[in-house]
Amino acid sequence: MKSILIMAAGNGSRYGTLKQFDEMGPNREFLFEYTLFDAISNGFDHVVIVTKKDHVDTLNEYLNERLPKDVKLDVVPQELPDLPKGCPVKSSRVKPWGTAHAVWVARNVIDNGFVVANADDYYGRESMRLAMDFIRSNKDASTFASVPYKLSETLSPEGSVTRAICKAEGSYLKNIVEVTEIREEGEKIIDKETSQVFTGEEVTSMNLWVFGPKVFNLLEKDLLEFVNSPNTKDQDEIYIPKQVQQWIELGKARVRLTGAGKGWFGVTYANDKKRAMDHLAERTRMKDYPAPLWNR
């Protein structure tokens, strides 16, 4: 099977509500349903949703009524006590452990190459094709992939965004640095925190990763170290880009940069919703998507 894992357990602090479950399609579809549609159109046949425990039953019912019958569905809760053996349970902890943990909790339902995507981003059908091409062609268990985007195509007119800027060595990722306050100011793209100026052509990761089963072993070791570290505070999270960088530096994995993704948009801020809805309505009008999205 070829799996797509959607991370849908975030809180949406800048957006103001649970944006992954905000209705944006012409027929009240969630944004991540379009990612699922594009993935299934490119041969993915297993959907994994990682979400909060309170949403598991609702999402199971909702998606089972819509997804094609030949697509397997697993809705997995991201729970704080679900940690590797040897990790202490921290009773004071309230905040989720982060995206690296969100991937790890799916370890019992995925045993093949899979793509990881955010629930609150629209990636485009071409990106799902690039991910599937990599899965089908990759023969190395220690080689993963990232489907990158051009920085200028990933900004919001509503305010600053956090972006992971990638440096390549040939066709492989060499370095990934998170920049937290990128925004357009006039004709410039600038990081407000450091005053660094960008051209807009920079290769950018939007958390669209392609992993294999080996990633679960790597993440388990990372979680053990993170949770047991005396320096980890209750508000700290463990993120995929940072762990990927460590794997590269330690020679534990290589990450191939595929061709550039096309058509990304997201909903970082509440006012981004109108643009997202207009975009989906236009794509539906152009017959890129059916209405309703799912016709079983």
N, C-alpha and C positions, 0 to 999 in steps of 0.2 A: 504494500500500500504506500501511497505518497500522501504525507500529512501536511496540513497547515495548522499552526498553533496561533491562536489569536489571544493576545494579552488584554483582558477586559476586567481587571481588578483595581484600576486606578481610581483616585478620588477627584481628579479634575479641579485642582485648587484655583487655577487662573480662570477656568471656564465658569465655575460657580455651581456646577451640578454634575451628575454622572453622564458626561457627554457620550460615553460609549453606548448608552441606551437612549439617546435623544433621537427622535424620529426626524429623518432628513430626506428620505426618498419621496417621490411623488405619491407613493402609496404607504407612507409612514414607515419605510424601511430604516433600519439602523445603518450607519455608515459602513460598519464592518461587513454587512451583508453583501455589499458590492465587491469587497475584497474576496469574500467567499465565492461569489459568482464568477469572478475573474479567475480564481484559482481552479475551481471545478471545470471551467471552460478550457483550462490548460492541462487537465488530466489528474489533478489532485482528487483523491477519493476518500480522504479521512479528515474530518474537521475536529479539532481539539480547541475548546474554549476554556481558558483559565480565568476564573472569576471569584468573587467573594461567595462564601458558603450560602449566604442568604439568596443569591441569584441562581443557584444551580438548578433547582426544580423548574423555575420559570423559564429559563433559557432552554432547558431540555425539551419542555413542552412546546415552546415557541418554534424552535428550529426543527424539531421532529415533524412539525406540521408543514414545513416549508422546503427543507432540503430534499434533493432527489433521493429516492428510496435506495439507490445503490451507493450512496455516500454514508459512510460510518460516522457517527457522532459520539464524542466523549466530552462532557462538561465536567471539568475538574475544579474543585475548590482550592484556593490558595489560602491555607490556614497557617497561623503562626506556629503551632506545635509541630507541623509537618517539617521536620528537620532531620539531617543525617544522624545516625547513631553516634552518640558522644557529644551532642550539642545540648547544653542546658536549656531548659524552658524558662524564659524570663517573664515572670508574672507582671512586671511593670511595662512590658512592651505592648503597644497598641498599634503602631504603624506597621504596614506590611514590610516584608523583608526586601522587596525590590524586584526588578525585572529578572535578574539572574535566578532568584528563587522561583519566580513565576514559571520559568522554563523548567527548572528542576522538578517541580511538583508533577509534571506530566510524564515523568520517567517510566511509570508503570503502564502507559497506554501507547507509547511510541517506541518502535524498534527498527526504524528505517530513517532514511533521509527526510528532513522536514524543513519547512520554512516557518520563520517566526515573524509576526507582524503585530503592530499596535492596533487596537480597536478603534482609535480615534484618528486614524490616518487613512486617506485614500491613496492607493499606490499605483493603480492603473494596470490594465491587462498585460501590457508589454513586460512589466516587472514580474508578473507571475510566470510569464513564458521564460524569462531569463532564469528565474529560480528553478523551474522545472528542467530546463536544459542542463543546468549544472548538476542537479540530482541525478539525472539519467546518465551523464557522462563521467561523473566523478568516481574514481576507483580507490582513492586514498582516504582511509578512515580519519586521518589527522588533518585533512584539508577541508575547510569550510568555505563559505562565500558570503559576500555582502553585495546587495544590489544598491548602488549609490545613486545620488542625485546631484545636480548642480545647485550650489548654495543659493543663487539668485532665485531659483524656482521653489524655494522652501520657506520663504519669509511670510510674515503677516503684517498687513498695514495697520493692525490694531496695536502693535507694541513689540517689545523685544521677545526673542525666542532663544531657546537653548539648542545648539547644534553641535554634532560631533564631526569635526573637520578631519578628513583622512589625508594621509600622505602615502603615496604609492612607491613601490620599488618594482619596476616592471609592471606586471599585472597583479601584483600581490600587495596587500595592505602592510605597510611598514609601521605606521604610527597613527594613532587616533587620539585627538585632543578635544575635550568638551569645552565649548565656549558658551557662556551662560546668558549674555546680554546683547545678542546680535539684533540689529534693526537697521532699517533704511533711514538715512537722514539726508534729504535732498537726493542728490545723485550718488551719494556714498553709502556703502554698507559698512557699518562700524560696530565694534564691540564696546558698549558703554563702559564696561568695567575696566578695560585695559587701553581703550582708545585705538586698538588695532584696526586697520582699514583692510577690507577685503575687496577683491575684484568682482566677486559673484560667480567666478568660474570654479571655485574650489569644490573638490569632491567631498560630498557630505553623506554621512550615514543617517538614515531615518529609521534605524532599528529594524530594517528588513534583512534578516539574517537567514542563511541556509546552513543548517547543522546536520550532523549525523549522530548516531547513538553514543559515540564516544564522548559527546559533550556532557552527558549526564555524570560520567565519572569525574570529569574536570570540574564541573560545578559542585559536585558533592564535596570534593576536597576544598574548594574555595569557600563554601558555606561553613564547613568545619572551622576553617581558619578565621573567617569573619566573625562568626557568632562567639567563638571562644576568645577572641582578642579582647584584652582589657581596655583597648582604645575605642571599641565600638560602643557608641552611645545609643540610647533608645530611639532616637530619630534618624539614625544612619541607615542607609539602604545599600544593597549590593547590586550594581548595575552591569548589564551585559557588556557595554563598550569597554569599561575599565578592565573587566576580566579577560576580554578578547585581547586587549593590549598586553596584559601580563602573559597570556599564553604565547603570544608572538615573541615577546622578549625572552621567555624561558625555553623557546623551541618546542613547546608542547603542541602547537598547531600552526598551520598556515591559513590565511584567509585570502581567497581570490576575489578580486573586484571584477564583477561581471560588467557587461555593457551598462550604460546609464539608464536608469528608470525614467519613465516619461509620465507626465500628467499628475504628479503628486499634488494633493492639497490636504490641509488639516484644519482642525478647529481648536486652536489654542485658546482663543478668547471667545466670549459669548457672541460678539458681533461677527465672528467668522462664519457663524451658522448660516446666515442669509446667502453668502457667497457659495457655500457648500450646497445648499438646497438648489440654488439657481443652476449650478454646474450639473448636478444630477438630473434636474429637470430637462436641461438642454441635451444631455447625453441620451436621455430617454426619448426626447422628441426626435433626435437624429437616428433612432432605432439601434443605438449601441447597446441599450438595455431594454428588455421587455417591461411592460407595465400590466399587471404587477410583476415584480421581479421573478417570483417563483411560480412556475406553472407545472404542477405535479401531474 
